[in-house]
């Protein structure tokens, strides 16, 4: 297992290269040096949806989307509270995120890719988080003291790399990871506006309606948003 200096060097090395691909390189670096099987990075302006994101594989992407669809989970909590959050055994449920724990355990069991523990760390250099790093592990239980220290070093190094890359790209007038905007995030914003107009709700209530529909249909919020934008789905005013 890598020591703290090795972790810092491995994650910092991801800074080398074009800024637009930095999120993906940081995500892969964390996957290589941390004692987990999957990683994800989501950059957010609020806890409702990511602005830019990267994941080590498709199953991690599904579990990340599940958190944003439900509006609960370690990643959502880590971002809103600005402190680490984790579920150490999804199969045993979790009182803080009962829907996420249940749906995640069903999802991965059906897929044959068992994830038992999820750890989320806010990406921040000051008080307000810029996003979240999610770590996924097949074995239940908390991270060891060494694993926790490694995760904190990796997350802090990633945060510094992201801020430095954004500043450097702005000074050069070149693309950065900020341009790696998630299509889902843009589409959800558009769909929220349309739902607000359709049924006269505020933005938080409209987003909650999108999430509830996505959950009921077993879909991601982004998929429901695209249906709303394409006018394939409409929320009638009388449904309130």
C-alpha positions as CSV (number, residue, x, y, z in Angstrom):
1,X,0.0,0.0,0.0
2,X,1.3,3.5,-0.9
3,X,2.5,5.8,1.8
4,X,1.3,9.3,2.1
5,X,4.1,10.9,0.1
6,X,3.5,8.3,-2.7
7,X,-0.2,9.1,-2.7
8,X,0.5,12.8,-3.0
9,X,3.0,12.4,-5.8
10,X,0.7,10.1,-7.8
11,X,-2.2,12.4,-7.6
12,X,-0.1,15.5,-8.2
13,X,1.3,13.8,-11.4
14,X,-2.2,14.0,-12.9
15,X,-1.7,17.8,-13.1
16,X,0.7,17.1,-16.1
17,X,-1.2,17.2,-19.4
18,X,-4.1,19.2,-20.9
19,X,-6.4,20.8,-18.3
20,X,-9.5,19.5,-20.1
21,X,-8.7,15.9,-19.2
22,X,-7.6,16.6,-15.6
23,X,-10.7,15.3,-13.9
24,X,-10.3,11.9,-15.6
25,X,-6.6,11.7,-14.8
26,X,-7.2,12.6,-11.1
27,X,-10.0,10.0,-10.9
28,X,-7.8,7.3,-12.3
29,X,-4.9,8.3,-10.1
30,X,-7.1,8.0,-7.0
31,X,-8.3,4.6,-8.1
32,X,-4.7,3.4,-8.5
33,X,-3.3,4.5,-5.1
34,X,-6.2,4.2,-2.7
35,X,-7.4,1.0,-1.0
36,X,-10.7,1.0,-3.0
37,X,-12.1,-0.6,-6.2
38,X,-13.9,2.4,-7.7
39,X,-13.6,6.2,-7.6
40,X,-15.6,9.2,-8.8
41,X,-15.1,13.0,-8.8
42,X,-18.1,15.3,-9.1
43,X,-17.7,19.1,-9.3
44,X,-20.8,20.9,-8.1
45,X,-22.2,24.4,-7.6
46,X,-24.9,22.9,-5.4
47,X,-25.8,19.4,-4.2
48,X,-28.6,19.0,-6.7
49,X,-26.4,18.0,-9.7
50,X,-22.8,17.9,-10.9
51,X,-21.4,20.4,-13.3
52,X,-18.6,18.2,-14.3
53,X,-17.8,14.6,-13.4
54,X,-15.6,11.6,-13.9
55,X,-15.8,8.0,-12.7
56,X,-13.4,5.0,-12.9
57,X,-16.0,2.7,-14.5
58,X,-19.7,2.4,-15.5
59,X,-20.9,0.9,-12.3
60,X,-19.5,3.8,-10.2
61,X,-21.2,6.1,-12.6
62,X,-24.5,4.4,-12.0
63,X,-24.1,4.6,-8.2
64,X,-23.2,8.3,-8.4
65,X,-26.3,9.0,-10.6
66,X,-28.4,7.1,-8.0
67,X,-27.3,9.5,-5.3
68,X,-28.3,12.6,-7.4
69,X,-31.5,11.0,-8.4
70,X,-32.5,10.3,-4.8
71,X,-31.1,13.5,-3.4
72,X,-29.4,11.5,-0.7
73,X,-26.2,9.5,-0.1
74,X,-22.7,10.0,1.3
75,X,-21.7,12.3,-1.7
76,X,-24.7,14.6,-1.2
77,X,-24.1,14.8,2.6
78,X,-20.3,15.4,2.2
79,X,-21.0,18.3,-0.2
80,X,-23.7,20.0,1.9
81,X,-21.9,19.6,5.2
82,X,-18.4,20.1,4.0
83,X,-17.1,17.0,5.8
84,X,-16.5,13.3,5.0
85,X,-19.5,10.9,5.0
86,X,-19.7,7.2,4.5
87,X,-21.9,4.1,4.4
88,X,-19.8,1.2,5.7
89,X,-22.2,-1.6,4.8
90,X,-24.9,-1.0,2.2
91,X,-26.4,-4.5,2.6
92,X,-27.1,-3.8,6.2
93,X,-28.8,-0.5,5.3
94,X,-28.0,2.9,6.7
95,X,-30.3,5.1,8.8
96,X,-28.9,8.3,7.3
97,X,-29.6,7.3,3.6
98,X,-32.1,4.5,3.7
99,X,-33.3,4.8,0.1
100,X,-29.8,5.0,-1.3
101,X,-28.5,2.1,0.8
102,X,-31.4,-0.1,-0.3
103,X,-31.4,0.9,-4.0
104,X,-27.6,0.7,-4.3
105,X,-27.5,-2.8,-2.7
106,X,-30.2,-4.0,-5.1
107,X,-28.5,-2.4,-8.1
108,X,-25.1,-3.9,-7.5
109,X,-26.5,-7.3,-6.5
110,X,-28.5,-7.5,-9.7
111,X,-25.4,-6.5,-11.7
112,X,-23.1,-9.0,-9.9
113,X,-20.7,-6.1,-9.0
114,X,-20.9,-6.0,-5.2
115,X,-20.2,-2.7,-3.5
116,X,-20.5,-2.8,0.2
117,X,-19.0,0.5,1.4
118,X,-19.1,4.1,0.0
119,X,-16.9,6.9,1.3
120,X,-17.3,10.6,0.2
121,X,-14.9,13.5,0.8
122,X,-15.6,17.1,0.0
123,X,-13.2,18.8,-2.4
124,X,-12.4,22.1,-0.8
125,X,-9.6,24.6,-0.2
126,X,-11.6,27.0,1.9
127,X,-15.0,26.7,3.6
128,X,-17.2,25.9,0.6
129,X,-16.8,22.6,-1.2
130,X,-16.1,22.6,-4.9
131,X,-17.3,19.1,-5.3
132,X,-16.9,15.6,-3.9
133,X,-14.6,12.6,-4.3
134,X,-16.5,9.3,-4.0
135,X,-14.7,6.0,-3.1
136,X,-16.3,2.6,-3.6
137,X,-15.2,-0.6,-2.0
138,X,-16.4,-4.3,-2.3
139,X,-15.6,-5.1,1.4
140,X,-17.8,-3.7,4.2
141,X,-16.4,-1.8,7.1
142,X,-14.7,1.6,7.7
143,X,-11.4,2.6,6.1
144,X,-8.4,1.9,8.3
145,X,-6.6,4.9,9.9
146,X,-4.0,4.5,7.1
147,X,-6.6,4.4,4.4
148,X,-8.4,7.4,5.8
149,X,-5.2,9.4,5.9
150,X,-4.3,8.4,2.3
151,X,-7.8,9.4,1.1
152,X,-7.5,12.8,2.8
153,X,-4.1,13.4,1.2
154,X,-5.4,12.4,-2.3
155,X,-8.5,14.6,-2.0
156,X,-6.5,17.6,-0.8
157,X,-4.0,17.2,-3.6
158,X,-6.8,16.8,-6.2
159,X,-8.4,20.0,-4.9
160,X,-5.2,22.0,-5.3
161,X,-4.6,20.6,-8.7
162,X,-8.1,21.5,-9.9
163,X,-7.9,25.0,-8.7
164,X,-4.4,25.5,-10.0
165,X,-5.4,24.1,-13.4
166,X,-8.5,26.4,-13.6
167,X,-6.4,29.5,-12.8
168,X,-3.7,28.5,-15.2
169,X,-6.1,27.8,-18.0
170,X,-7.9,31.2,-17.5
171,X,-4.6,33.0,-17.6
172,X,-3.7,31.3,-20.9
173,X,-7.2,31.6,-22.3
174,X,-7.2,27.8,-22.9
175,X,-9.9,25.2,-22.2
176,X,-10.0,23.6,-18.7
177,X,-11.9,21.0,-16.8
178,X,-14.5,23.7,-16.3
179,X,-15.5,23.2,-19.9
180,X,-16.0,19.5,-19.2
181,X,-19.6,20.4,-18.2
182,X,-21.9,17.5,-17.6
183,X,-24.7,17.4,-20.2
184,X,-27.0,16.0,-17.4
185,X,-26.4,19.2,-15.3
186,X,-27.4,21.5,-18.2
187,X,-30.4,19.4,-19.1
188,X,-31.6,19.1,-15.6
189,X,-31.5,22.9,-15.3
190,X,-33.5,23.3,-18.4
191,X,-36.0,20.7,-17.3
192,X,-36.4,22.3,-13.9
193,X,-37.4,25.6,-15.6
194,X,-39.9,23.8,-17.8
195,X,-41.5,22.0,-14.9
196,X,-41.7,25.3,-13.0
197,X,-43.6,26.8,-15.9
198,X,-45.9,23.7,-16.3
199,X,-47.1,23.4,-12.7
200,X,-46.2,26.6,-11.0
201,X,-43.6,25.2,-8.5
202,X,-40.4,26.8,-7.3
203,X,-37.0,25.3,-8.4
204,X,-36.5,23.1,-5.4
205,X,-40.0,21.6,-5.7
206,X,-39.6,21.2,-9.4
207,X,-36.3,19.3,-9.0
208,X,-38.0,17.1,-6.3
209,X,-40.7,16.2,-8.8
210,X,-38.1,15.3,-11.4
211,X,-36.3,13.1,-8.9
212,X,-39.5,11.4,-7.7
213,X,-40.5,10.6,-11.2
214,X,-37.0,9.2,-12.0
215,X,-37.0,7.1,-8.9
216,X,-40.5,5.7,-9.6
217,X,-39.4,4.8,-13.2
218,X,-36.0,3.4,-12.3
219,X,-34.3,6.1,-14.4
220,X,-31.6,8.7,-13.9
221,X,-32.6,12.3,-13.4
222,X,-30.8,13.2,-16.6
223,X,-32.9,10.7,-18.6
224,X,-36.1,12.2,-17.2
225,X,-34.8,15.8,-17.9
226,X,-34.2,14.9,-21.5
227,X,-37.8,13.5,-21.8
228,X,-39.1,16.8,-20.4
229,X,-37.0,18.9,-22.8
230,X,-38.1,16.8,-25.8
231,X,-41.7,17.3,-24.6
232,X,-42.2,13.6,-24.3
233,X,-43.0,14.0,-20.6
234,X,-45.1,16.7,-19.0
235,X,-46.2,17.3,-15.4
236,X,-49.8,18.5,-15.4
237,X,-50.7,21.2,-13.0
238,X,-53.6,19.2,-11.5
239,X,-51.1,16.6,-10.2
240,X,-50.0,18.9,-7.4
